[in-house]
Amino acid sequence: MQLAGRVDACLERLDDGQIWDRGSEAENAVGNLVLHLEGNVRQWALSAVGGAPDIRDRDAEFQAEGGVSKPELRTRLAGTVAAAAKVIAGLSVDRLEERIRVQGYDLSVLEAVYQVVDHFAGHAGQIQLLTKQYTKQDLGFYAHLSNPIHAEKTP
């Protein structure tokens, strides 16, 4: 949920032009990355782990060149992440050990959960970097570490 909040904070700082800007054909816009995260979480956590129908169109996530507003991106991602967190929180130890098949991969439910988290973190980092480049501002996610109470010396 923390990373989803950071992606949301990035979206809040960007205008529609920045959200859908691609530096080149080899690059993805922030909007594409958000659609991709929403699709990946839905496919892996809600469908493969949670049993919902798999309605993902992965190619469309990268082909989009706009057409999805900032509020809709924010709402869709937040809703999907909240639903996935609920599915994951309800998993039993036995269920974590079960084998599933996602995108041609045979893996345990636990491995699928790790994949979702790792994948989300990687693209969230890309979104944060792009946001810093567009806004020329620190995002402030670690500002609390500047507080003297956190000052620790490394041996």
Secondary structure, 3 states (H helix, E strand, C coil): CHHHHHHHHHHHHCCHHHHCCCCCCCCCCHHHHHHHHHHHHHHHHHHHHCCCCCCCCHHHHHHCCCCCCHHHHHHHHHHHHHHHHHHHHCCCHHHHHCEEEECCEEEEHHHHHHHHHHHHHHHHHHHHHHHHHHHCCCCCCCHHHHCHHHCCCCC
